[in-house]
Amino acid sequence: MYENKTVLFAANRGYALLSSRRELINRFLADGWQVVLATANDEDSRVLEDLGASLEPMTFNRGGVSPLADWCAYRRFRQIIRKWTPSLVQLFHAKPVIMGTVIARGELGQSVKIVNTITGLGHAFVKGGLVTQIASAGYRMALPRADITIFQNRDDRAMFLKNHWLPDASAELIAGSGVPLDRFTYINRIDHDPERPVVVMLGRLLNQKGIPEFERIARRVRKEIPQARFCLAGEEEPNHPDSVSMDWLSKASDVEYLGRLSDVVPLLEKADLLLFPSYYREGVPRVVMEAAATGLATVAFDVPGVREAVRNGETGYLVPERDVEAMTVRVLELLRDHSRRLKMGRRANELARSAFDIHAVQEAYLGVYRSLGIYI
């Protein structure tokens, strides 16, 4: 019988835990564990709290270094660790991983098992310079103190191992966070009007997510196909250093901005193509997996994380990073070829069912915990 059945999950915000880890959290709760969430006090976190988890609100400043905010987060996380003394800590995102690993190991020693998940490298590793150096130093300091670090794509794992930021034996690969295939089911788009195609993009409103590229492609494509619609949905990030200006977006006349959607399925039902011009260093982008599950082809840049979710020439197209001209050509090709789009969509659905099942991802995580002696 395991004496200390307390697990702590930490992430930048509740959405990351609710969208990808809800079933995992439910599994711990059903097995009699005390589940503690160290994350933002937002609507998504409170949904998990209603399920039985204990929410310890805290703020991880995103998008760069903020000495005062980071120091406050450090002190708050240490307070939470001392209060709950968990036997397992599962950390997501850069600052929770770096800060949480150092604090948990320092406060609890070998009595705690620490599992990290690198959900992509994001803004810090695209921007370069001092921010990248600080993030690199943080990973180098923290990761050897963890028991296991899970990578969501092969490129990130290879880079960390090449830089000797952690031992080979503690680096695991579990591709992506998975998709609930009972919710994202195949959509037959054969009756869609080929003369009025709908191109969609979903993502936070950051430049590195490819919003400016989406607008440029929309403008070029609509000169050739004026009836094509380009729909963008995503959360505003007004405090992020890479934020897209809402004033600029309001003047982008070729793009329909839909705001943040609580449910993306209705938009995917209307869509004929997913355009994903992100170069943000994603783990494996959730929206590409969700679109694939519904049978939607994708055109994207050939960058880490994305190449795990798109089979070039089979489920969509990958083009060189930031090559807007090449991406525009591929979008036009697929908008003009209804049958090829549908064929790629069917293959995308097959890929999703074989590789993106969230239940398989959950089992892989449970296998990691069990390998550390956690009885769940």
QUIRASUL-V579432 format. One record per backbone hydrogen bond with DSSP energy under -1.0 kcal/mol. CO is the residue of the C=O (numbers start at 1). NH is the residue of the N-H. Records with the same first field share a line. If there is no record, write none. Layout:
CO: NH ; NH
This chain:
5: 34
6: 87 ; 88
7: 36
8: 90
9: 38
10: 92
14: 18
15: 19
16: 20
17: 21
21: 25
22: 26
23: 27
24: 28
25: 29
26: 30
27: 31
28: 33
29: 32
34: 7
35: 54
36: 9
37: 56
38: 11
39: 58
40: 42
42: 46
43: 47
44: 48
45: 49
46: 50
48: 53
49: 52
54: 37
66: 70
67: 71
68: 72
69: 73
70: 74
71: 75
72: 76
73: 77
74: 78
75: 79
76: 80
77: 81
78: 82
79: 83
80: 84
81: 85
87: 113
88: 8
89: 115
90: 10
91: 117
93: 97
94: 98
95: 99
96: 100
97: 101
98: 102
99: 103
100: 104
101: 105
102: 106
103: 107
104: 108
105: 109
108: 111
113: 89
114: 147 ; 148
115: 91
116: 150
117: 119
118: 152
123: 127
124: 128
129: 133
130: 134
131: 135
132: 136
133: 137
134: 138
135: 139
136: 140
137: 141
138: 142
139: 143
142: 145
143: 146
148: 116
149: 172
150: 118
151: 174
153: 157
154: 158
155: 159
156: 160
157: 161
158: 162
159: 163
160: 165
161: 164
167: 170
168: 171
170: 149
172: 151
179: 181 ; 358
180: 183 ; 184
183: 185
189: 192
193: 196
197: 229
198: 272 ; 273
199: 231
200: 275
201: 233
204: 206
205: 244
206: 211
207: 210
208: 279
210: 214
211: 215
212: 216
213: 217
214: 218
215: 219
216: 220
217: 221
218: 222
221: 224 ; 225
225: 228
229: 199
230: 256
231: 201
232: 258
233: 203
235: 205
237: 240
240: 243
242: 207
245: 249
246: 250
249: 252
251: 253
252: 255
256: 232
259: 234
264: 268
265: 269
266: 270
267: 271
273: 200
274: 299
276: 301
281: 121 ; 122
285: 289
286: 290
287: 291
288: 292
289: 293
290: 294
291: 296
292: 295
294: 187
297: 274
298: 317
299: 276
300: 319
301: 303
303: 307
304: 306
306: 309 ; 310
311: 314 ; 315
315: 298
316: 313
317: 300
319: 302
320: 323
322: 324
323: 327
324: 328
325: 329
326: 330
327: 331
328: 332
329: 333
330: 334
331: 335
332: 336
337: 341
338: 342
339: 343
340: 344
341: 345
342: 346
343: 347
344: 348
345: 349
346: 350
347: 351
348: 352
349: 353
350: 354
351: 355
352: 356
356: 179
357: 361
358: 362
359: 363
360: 364
361: 365
362: 366
363: 367
364: 368
365: 369
366: 370
367: 371
369: 372 ; 374
370: 373
374: 376
